[in-house]
Amino acid sequence: MASGQAIDEPAGRRWRSGIAMAWRWVTAILGGYGFTVAAAMLGARLLPAPDATARVEATGWPMILSFLLYAAIGLWSLHEVRLGRVSAVIWGGAIGMAVLLKLLGVRA
């Protein structure tokens, strides 16, 4: 056996590892964006807003905090070891919040 073969991974494992890393980046960027947008919209929808001026502030604060949330989601998704957990939390959270927003409807 050559010395290089013992160190190198099999070609199949390298290919799957590349797909997993690509999925992790797609989840971090696109899934994190979807999660953040859904969280900001849900926050704006759930904050009390008796009039139009308060509604602007109820929309503004979740939008400001969404920048921090997006950065935190992206860093966590690239740091977490288990790709299944990352995918489930980010994509599941985004879909769950979007469904909840749809069920709540438009604020009257």
BAPADO-910657 format. One record per residue: residue in one letter; residue number from 1; x, y, z of N, C-alpha, C, O, CB in turn. Coordinates in steps of 0.001 Angstrom, whole numbers. Glycine has a CB too. Layout:
% BAPADO-910657
<A, NUM, <X, Y, Z>, <X, Y, Z>, <X, Y, Z>, <X, Y, Z>, <X, Y, Z>>
...
This chain:
% BAPADO-910657
<M, 1, <851, -1166, 0>, <0, 0, 0>, <900, 1233, 0>, <1883, 1311, 737>, <-970, -4, 1223>>
<A, 2, <538, 2182, -839>, <1315, 3415, -906>, <998, 4287, 298>, <-87, 4197, 873>, <1029, 4177, -2220>>
<S, 3, <1932, 5115, 669>, <1729, 5941, 1860>, <623, 6970, 1657>, <-33, 7348, 2628>, <3023, 6645, 2236>>
<G, 4, <392, 7436, 434>, <-648, 8430, 168>, <-2052, 7853, 275>, <-2988, 8582, 605>, <-452, 9024, -1204>>
<Q, 5, <-2222, 6571, 7>, <-3549, 5960, 58>, <-4076, 5860, 1480>, <-5283, 5977, 1692>, <-3514, 4583, -572>>
<A, 6, <-3231, 5653, 2429>, <-3682, 5511, 3807>, <-4208, 6831, 4352>, <-5081, 6827, 5221>, <-2548, 4997, 4685>>
<I, 7, <-3711, 7937, 3874>, <-4115, 9234, 4388>, <-5357, 9751, 3675>, <-6245, 10326, 4305>, <-2979, 10232, 4249>>
<D, 8, <-5423, 9547, 2362>, <-6536, 10082, 1573>, <-7843, 9371, 1885>, <-7870, 8184, 2210>, <-6233, 9968, 89>>
<E, 9, <-8933, 10139, 1774>, <-10264, 9563, 1930>, <-10670, 8872, 639>, <-10136, 9194, -423>, <-11297, 10646, 2318>>
<P, 10, <-11598, 7934, 708>, <-12126, 7368, -531>, <-12853, 8445, -1333>, <-13378, 9406, -770>, <-13075, 6186, -229>>
<A, 11, <-12876, 8272, -2644>, <-13470, 9290, -3527>, <-14952, 9486, -3233>, <-15436, 10617, -3292>, <-13281, 8897, -4997>>
<G, 12, <-15674, 8443, -2923>, <-17112, 8552, -2627>, <-17383, 9389, -1395>, <-18335, 10169, -1374>, <-17717, 7175, -2441>>
<R, 13, <-16572, 9245, -380>, <-16767, 10004, 850>, <-16470, 11490, 624>, <-17157, 12353, 1170>, <-15875, 9445, 1971>>
<R, 14, <-15448, 11784, -178>, <-15136, 13168, -496>, <-16277, 13827, -1265>, <-16593, 14992, -1020>, <-13842, 13248, -1301>>
<W, 15, <-16894, 13104, -2184>, <-17998, 13626, -2981>, <-19191, 13944, -2084>, <-19785, 15016, -2200>, <-18401, 12619, -4076>>
<R, 16, <-19544, 13019, -1189>, <-20653, 13259, -269>, <-20345, 14398, 687>, <-21239, 15160, 1054>, <-20972, 11998, 516>>
<S, 17, <-19106, 14519, 1088>, <-18711, 15609, 1972>, <-18867, 16952, 1275>, <-19269, 17932, 1902>, <-17266, 15421, 2442>>
<G, 18, <-18557, 17006, -4>, <-18732, 18234, -772>, <-20191, 18622, -912>, <-20534, 19800, -809>, <-18116, 18083, -2138>>
<I, 19, <-21052, 17646, -1145>, <-22496, 17908, -1240>, <-23020, 18390, 107>, <-23835, 19312, 162>, <-23266, 16634, -1695>>
<A, 20, <-22562, 17778, 1186>, <-23001, 18186, 2522>, <-22568, 19615, 2827>, <-23331, 20376, 3421>, <-22444, 17230, 3586>>
<M, 21, <-21375, 19983, 2435>, <-20912, 21352, 2683>, <-21688, 22349, 1833>, <-22007, 23443, 2297>, <-19406, 21473, 2396>>
<A, 22, <-21992, 21981, 594>, <-22797, 22861, -258>, <-24189, 23052, 336>, <-24718, 24164, 335>, <-22901, 22287, -1687>>
<W, 23, <-24791, 21960, 847>, <-26113, 22073, 1473>, <-26046, 22934, 2732>, <-26970, 23697, 3012>, <-26670, 20677, 1817>>
<R, 24, <-24974, 22818, 3479>, <-24809, 23630, 4683>, <-24764, 25115, 4325>, <-25369, 25936, 5015>, <-23528, 23222, 5438>>
<W, 25, <-24049, 25467, 3248>, <-23971, 26869, 2825>, <-25303, 27359, 2279>, <-25692, 28496, 2544>, <-22882, 27047, 1769>>
<V, 26, <-26005, 26533, 1528>, <-27337, 26913, 1025>, <-28283, 27129, 2194>, <-29067, 28078, 2198>, <-27906, 25829, 65>>
<T, 27, <-28210, 26253, 3183>, <-29050, 26399, 4363>, <-28676, 27655, 5141>, <-29558, 28371, 5617>, <-28932, 25164, 5260>>
<A, 28, <-27395, 27930, 5275>, <-26964, 29118, 6021>, <-27413, 30394, 5321>, <-27891, 31318, 5979>, <-25437, 29124, 6191>>
<I, 29, <-27271, 30462, 4006>, <-27564, 31702, 3293>, <-29059, 31839, 2999>, <-29691, 32797, 3443>, <-26767, 31762, 1990>>
<L, 30, <-29622, 30894, 2260>, <-31030, 31012, 1858>, <-31987, 30659, 2993>, <-32965, 31367, 3233>, <-31308, 30115, 661>>
<G, 31, <-31701, 29569, 3684>, <-32552, 29189, 4802>, <-32487, 30188, 5941>, <-33501, 30494, 6568>, <-32167, 27826, 5302>>
<G, 32, <-31288, 30696, 6208>, <-31148, 31722, 7238>, <-31901, 32985, 6882>, <-32482, 33633, 7753>, <-29692, 32045, 7461>>
<Y, 33, <-31894, 33341, 5598>, <-32650, 34513, 5147>, <-34149, 34282, 5334>, <-34856, 35153, 5841>, <-32335, 34828, 3665>>
<G, 34, <-34633, 33109, 4923>, <-36051, 32798, 5097>, <-36464, 32780, 6566>, <-37525, 33291, 6925>, <-36369, 31459, 4463>>
<F, 35, <-35629, 32194, 7403>, <-35899, 32150, 8840>, <-35959, 33559, 9418>, <-36852, 33879, 10203>, <-34824, 31322, 9568>>
<T, 36, <-35007, 34396, 9026>, <-34935, 35756, 9553>, <-36113, 36598, 9086>, <-36698, 37340, 9876>, <-33629, 36416, 9135>>
<V, 37, <-36463, 36490, 7821>, <-37612, 37252, 7302>, <-38892, 36822, 7993>, <-39699, 37664, 8388>, <-37748, 37067, 5776>>
<A, 38, <-39086, 35519, 8142>, <-40291, 35030, 8809>, <-40331, 35471, 10270>, <-41393, 35831, 10777>, <-40365, 33502, 8720>>
<A, 39, <-39190, 35449, 10949>, <-39146, 35879, 12344>, <-39436, 37368, 12476>, <-40148, 37781, 13391>, <-37787, 35557, 12953>>
<A, 40, <-38887, 38182, 11563>, <-39138, 39624, 11608>, <-40611, 39928, 11320>, <-41214, 40773, 11982>, <-38234, 40359, 10595>>
<M, 41, <-41179, 39244, 10341>, <-42592, 39464, 10027>, <-43496, 39012, 11171>, <-44481, 39678, 11488>, <-42971, 38728, 8742>>
<L, 42, <-43165, 37894, 11782>, <-43961, 37406, 12902>, <-43843, 38346, 14094>, <-44832, 38620, 14774>, <-43524, 35991, 13297>>
<G, 43, <-42635, 38840, 14347>, <-42454, 39800, 15435>, <-43246, 41072, 15202>, <-43869, 41596, 16125>, <-40987, 40135, 15602>>
<A, 44, <-43226, 41573, 13972>, <-43987, 42775, 13651>, <-45483, 42523, 13752>, <-46240, 43417, 14131>, <-43633, 43271, 12254>>
<R, 45, <-45908, 41329, 13420>, <-47341, 41000, 13478>, <-47827, 40825, 14914>, <-48963, 41180, 15229>, <-47624, 39724, 12682>>
<L, 46, <-46992, 40291, 15774>, <-47422, 39992, 17139>, <-47270, 41159, 18113>, <-47920, 41181, 19158>, <-46651, 38826, 17654>>
<L, 47, <-46411, 42134, 17777>, <-46282, 43286, 18665>, <-47555, 44121, 18629>, <-48139, 44311, 17562>, <-45065, 44145, 18273>>
<P, 48, <-47990, 44621, 19780>, <-49223, 45413, 19794>, <-49029, 46751, 19076>, <-48017, 47426, 19264>, <-49685, 45653, 21239>>
<A, 49, <-50015, 47124, 18252>, <-49949, 48384, 17506>, <-51359, 48961, 17378>, <-52091, 48611, 16453>, <-49305, 48169, 16095>>
<P, 50, <-51743, 49852, 18313>, <-53103, 50383, 18280>, <-53363, 51374, 17146>, <-54503, 51516, 16704>, <-53404, 51044, 19579>>
<D, 51, <-52318, 52064, 16665>, <-52529, 53037, 15585>, <-51403, 52917, 14552>, <-50508, 52082, 14685>, <-52598, 54490, 16154>>
<A, 52, <-51464, 53774, 13512>, <-50501, 53673, 12417>, <-49081, 53999, 12859>, <-48139, 53370, 12376>, <-50904, 54594, 11290>>
<T, 53, <-48895, 54952, 13756>, <-47552, 55305, 14218>, <-46926, 54152, 14993>, <-45750, 53844, 14803>, <-47598, 56567, 15093>>
<A, 54, <-47684, 53531, 15843>, <-47169, 52390, 16604>, <-46895, 51208, 15679>, <-45992, 50415, 15945>, <-48164, 51983, 17709>>
<R, 55, <-47655, 51080, 14607>, <-47444, 49991, 13658>, <-46093, 50136, 12953>, <-45434, 49139, 12659>, <-48582, 49953, 12625>>
<V, 56, <-45683, 51373, 12685>, <-44372, 51606, 12061>, <-43264, 51160, 13006>, <-42312, 50508, 12577>, <-44191, 53104, 11685>>
<E, 57, <-43374, 51500, 14274>, <-42371, 51084, 15254>, <-42408, 49583, 15487>, <-41370, 48955, 15694>, <-42582, 51818, 16571>>
<A, 58, <-43606, 49009, 15454>, <-43721, 47564, 15628>, <-43099, 46820, 14450>, <-42714, 45659, 14590>, <-45190, 47161, 15790>>
<T, 59, <-42997, 47457, 13314>, <-42335, 46855, 12158>, <-40842, 47132, 12176>, <-40053, 46283, 11762>, <-42948, 47375, 10860>>
<G, 60, <-40445, 48294, 12644>, <-39043, 48703, 12606>, <-38139, 47901, 13517>, <-37060, 47479, 13100>, <-38936, 50132, 12963>>
<W, 61, <-38560, 47682, 14756>, <-37685, 46981, 15695>, <-37389, 45539, 15288>, <-36232, 45125, 15365>, <-38304, 46992, 17062>>
<P, 62, <-38370, 44762, 14862>, <-38002, 43411, 14389>, <-37083, 43434, 13174>, <-36239, 42552, 13016>, <-39254, 42624, 14049>>
<M, 63, <-37243, 44445, 12310>, <-36347, 44545, 11155>, <-34917, 44845, 11583>, <-33973, 44288, 11023>, <-36838, 45625, 10194>>
<I, 64, <-34751, 45712, 12562>, <-33412, 46034, 13057>, <-32778, 44799, 13702>, <-31606, 44501, 13471>, <-33472, 47205, 14071>>
<L, 65, <-33552, 44097, 14498>, <-33024, 42906, 15172>, <-32777, 41749, 14205>, <-32009, 40837, 14510>, <-33981, 42461, 16262>>
<S, 66, <-33426, 41784, 13042>, <-33250, 40700, 12079>, <-31819, 40629, 11550>, <-31362, 39548, 11177>, <-34218, 40872, 10922>>
<F, 67, <-31097, 41759, 11507>, <-29703, 41720, 11054>, <-28847, 40897, 12016>, <-27997, 40118, 11585>, <-29135, 43151, 10927>>
<L, 68, <-29070, 41069, 13302>, <-28338, 40272, 14290>, <-28736, 38807, 14226>, <-27893, 37919, 14347>, <-28580, 40814, 15696>>
<L, 69, <-30034, 38559, 14033>, <-30512, 37178, 13951>, <-29923, 36474, 12744>, <-29516, 35316, 12844>, <-32040, 37139, 13887>>
<Y, 70, <-29870, 37156, 11595>, <-29314, 36547, 10379>, <-27844, 36189, 10573>, <-27407, 35115, 10158>, <-29471, 37500, 9177>>
<A, 71, <-27085, 37073, 11195>, <-25672, 36780, 11455>, <-25527, 35606, 12421>, <-24676, 34738, 12226>, <-24961, 38021, 12023>>
<A, 72, <-26356, 35580, 13456>, <-26279, 34488, 14436>, <-26666, 33147, 13813>, <-26018, 32133, 14072>, <-27188, 34785, 15637>>
<I, 73, <-27711, 33139, 12999>, <-28139, 31897, 12336>, <-27042, 31399, 11393>, <-26744, 30206, 11356>, <-29465, 32120, 11552>>
<G, 74, <-26445, 32317, 10632>, <-25380, 31918, 9714>, <-24172, 31352, 10434>, <-23630, 30327, 10021>, <-24958, 33089, 8873>>
<L, 75, <-23747, 31998, 11495>, <-22595, 31501, 12252>, <-22895, 30166, 12915>, <-22060, 29261, 12913>, <-22175, 32517, 13307>>
<W, 76, <-24091, 30048, 13483>, <-24437, 28788, 14142>, <-24516, 27644, 13138>, <-24059, 26536, 13420>, <-25768, 28922, 14886>>
<S, 77, <-25096, 27910, 11964>, <-25250, 26830, 10985>, <-23899, 26342, 10458>, <-23776, 25176, 10083>, <-26121, 27299, 9820>>
<L, 78, <-22911, 27189, 10424>, <-21593, 26752, 9983>, <-20760, 26172, 11124>, <-19753, 25506, 10881>, <-20855, 27907, 9350>>
<H, 79, <-21168, 26417, 12352>, <-20442, 25907, 13511>, <-20979, 24555, 13987>, <-20208, 23701, 14426>, <-20511, 26913, 14643>>
<E, 80, <-22267, 24362, 13904>, <-22902, 23131, 14398>, <-22401, 21921, 13603>, <-22289, 21970, 12379>, <-24451, 23236, 14301>>
<V, 81, <-22107, 20852, 14314>, <-21542, 19661, 13682>, <-22603, 18892, 12905>, <-22335, 18432, 11795>, <-20902, 18754, 14734>>
<R, 82, <-23794, 18744, 13460>, <-24845, 17916, 12852>, <-25626, 18701, 11792>, <-26342, 19649, 12114>, <-25809, 17395, 13936>>
<L, 83, <-25483, 18304, 10554>, <-26155, 18973, 9448>, <-27659, 18759, 9514>, <-28419, 19645, 9126>, <-25612, 18474, 8113>>
<G, 84, <-28101, 17619, 9989>, <-29532, 17359, 10118>, <-30200, 18311, 11093>, <-31308, 18786, 10845>, <-29764, 15933, 10560>>
<R, 85, <-29534, 18587, 12189>, <-30081, 19526, 13168>, <-30157, 20935, 12579>, <-31152, 21636, 12760>, <-29225, 19529, 14450>>
<V, 86, <-29114, 21339, 11882>, <-29085, 22667, 11259>, <-30232, 22805, 10272>, <-30967, 23793, 10300>, <-27735, 22914, 10550>>
<S, 87, <-30386, 21821, 9402>, <-31451, 21863, 8394>, <-32826, 21870, 9040>, <-33699, 22634, 8627>, <-31332, 20674, 7444>>
<A, 88, <-33029, 21033, 10043>, <-34334, 20948, 10687>, <-34704, 22249, 11394>, <-35840, 22711, 11285>, <-34353, 19797, 11677>>
<V, 89, <-33771, 22833, 12107>, <-34062, 24061, 12847>, <-34310, 25224, 11894>, <-35286, 25956, 12053>, <-32911, 24398, 13802>>
<I, 90, <-33441, 25400, 10911>, <-33552, 26571, 10038>, <-34732, 26430, 9086>, <-35599, 27304, 9051>, <-32256, 26774, 9244>>
<W, 91, <-34785, 25349, 8313>, <-35875, 25196, 7349>, <-37202, 24948, 8050>, <-38227, 25492, 7639>, <-35574, 24053, 6384>>
<G, 92, <-37200, 24137, 9098>, <-38440, 23888, 9845>, <-38963, 25138, 10531>, <-40167, 25389, 10547>, <-38218, 22802, 10877>>
<G, 93, <-38051, 25921, 11098>, <-38460, 27165, 11739>, <-39020, 28159, 10751>, <-40023, 28815, 11031>, <-37301, 27780, 12468>>
<A, 94, <-38381, 28282, 9589>, <-38864, 29211, 8562>, <-40242, 28805, 8054>, <-41129, 29647, 7907>, <-37875, 29276, 7394>>
<I, 95, <-40417, 27526, 7788>, <-41716, 27051, 7295>, <-42770, 27170, 8384>, <-43898, 27577, 8105>, <-41616, 25591, 6808>>
<G, 96, <-42426, 26823, 9617>, <-43384, 26922, 10720>, <-43846, 28349, 10967>, <-45035, 28597, 11169>, <-42777, 26365, 11983>>
<M, 97, <-42905, 29289, 10952>, <-43288, 30693, 11153>, <-44101, 31223, 9974>, <-45013, 32027, 10167>, <-42041, 31562, 11358>>
<A, 98, <-43779, 30781, 8752>, <-44545, 31217, 7584>, <-45976, 30696, 7651>, <-46911, 31416, 7301>, <-43869, 30741, 6288>>
<V, 99, <-46156, 29472, 8090>, <-47504, 28915, 8244>, <-48263, 29666, 9328>, <-49444, 29970, 9161>, <-47441, 27409, 8581>>
<L, 100, <-47604, 29963, 10425>, <-48249, 30709, 11502>, <-48656, 32113, 11033>, <-49728, 32600, 11394>, <-47311, 30805, 12717>>
<L, 101, <-47812, 32757, 10238>, <-48158, 34067, 9678>, <-49365, 33967, 8761>, <-50236, 34837, 8775>, <-46969, 34655, 8914>>
<K, 102, <-49417, 32919, 7974>, <-50557, 32726, 7070>, <-51837, 32519, 7871>, <-52892, 33037, 7506>, <-50313, 31521, 6131>>
<L, 103, <-51744, 31770, 8952>, <-52924, 31534, 9791>, <-53381, 32779, 10531>, <-54579, 32974, 10735>, <-52636, 30443, 10787>>
<L, 104, <-52431, 33632, 10939>, <-52785, 34873, 11637>, <-53446, 35885, 10702>, <-54319, 36641, 11127>, <-51540, 35494, 12270>>
<G, 105, <-53046, 35903, 9455>, <-53633, 36816, 8481>, <-53104, 38235, 8616>, <-52179, 38508, 9382>, <-55129, 36821, 8621>>
<V, 106, <-53712, 39121, 7857>, <-53306, 40520, 7827>, <-53885, 41236, 9032>, <-55018, 40974, 9435>, <-53758, 41203, 6517>>
<R, 107, <-53098, 42147, 9608>, <-53575, 42929, 10747>, <-54601, 43938, 10254>, <-54385, 44634, 9261>, <-52398, 43646, 11473>>
<A, 108, <-55709, 44003, 10957>, <-56782, 44938, 10549>, <-56579, 46304, 11118>, <-57386, 47201, 10874>, <-58137, 44422, 10974>>
